[in-house]
């Protein structure tokens, strides 16, 4: 406990909780973070930025962006000072990293890159790559890789603020609040859907994780440091799950981030293919289709987008083929519910893996494992994640009259979570070396992902969705 103000792990907890507490001001009528900059999919860059809260609607988007930067610089500088970093170099490095990362996020949200098929009409554009706003993560990673590999002087200059682990851990602490809101919302749906969704993800996850880990180790000869984050990234939630697993087993930062990058890329492929397969073969089983999107597509944004597209496509085909007019949103709700249960599993699995690595993988013959080692290895940011999750869940369920305010507060905190995520991808690019990545087997990593995703993950998810949701129908309009 003497390190609670000296390590990145703990400072991610303190900063994440600080943002969370400020976001709760909405509940008591104090909109403290409503000026945070929200970035939407855009055609006119002048309309891309806006305050996240309508209370601050008069503020120009650029002003909100500047305020967001200043706020993040201050809170991160407090932690940097406590950890005895060079505060001046950190502030300069953080400033450059923030603006470069946000520029990547803005590019990733350009309509012709980000708009999903169900949004083309409203955006009045004929086509889009359909990558969702999460394309910004990939743009940030590529930009960081270019700078890190071809401009070593710049990389060295930014070294003091190149802290990918600190940024991602802080983001995950904040993420807990959003998941608490989602979990509370899930209690209002049919109990059958909730129970079956929970059972489905437990069964699928335990099968997924073991199979991916086995394939990565047995056939592709990856060591445990790579195999475990890969299994978690594919099995649970991609970015957050891979990072949490990497922290639990003390993997190098580059490992979970490269896994996360593959998850985002392949989620785009799934987004473009699976909804149309569902429309063709599952239009008579709409809830199976919705659950399948939640089990198969491995990032939150892409999963929800795939659920929305599937909802639209199947409702249209059911009307034409059978004359049935299903109510809008039930397939999307099933996708979201299954995804929420999967996300909640992140912290639990990180704790389980920390125990496995202490008592099994890293235990030396004849050496007694002290209980303190479990605490030392346990990723402290997971504590912050559960605190924000449980507190938000408690507020939503025990104070239903304040649910809308709590949801708005979580949305405001989520603005900072997204920016920390983008900075994570950019900075991991800065510290990554193409040659070393190739030596580590990034090509084989992509190959094992292809084999696992298209070889069994998609199809196991479909079978499990069928087992638990076959025969359940959404209400008709």
Secondary structure by P-SEA (a helix, b strand, c coil): cccccccaaaaaaaaaaaaaaaaaccccccccccccbbbcccccccccbbbcccccccccaaaaaaaaaaaaaaaaaaaaaaaccaaaaaaaaaaaaaaaaaaaaaaaacccccccccccccccccccccccccaaaaaaaaaaaaaacccaaaaaaacccccaaaaaaaaaaaaaaaaaaaaaaaaaccaaaaaaaaaaaaaaaaaaaaaaaaaaccccccccaaaaaaaaaaccccaaaaaaaaaaacccaaaaaaaaaaaaaaaaaaaacaaaaaaacccccaaaaaaaaaaccccaaaaaaaaaaaaaaaaaaaaaaccccccccaaaaaaaaaaaaaaaaaaaaaaaaaaaaaacccccccccccaaaaaaaccaaaaaaaaaaaaaaaaaaccccaaaaaaaaaaaaaaaaaaaaaaaaaaaaaaccaaaaaaacaaaaaaaaaaaacccaaaaaaaaaaacccccccccc
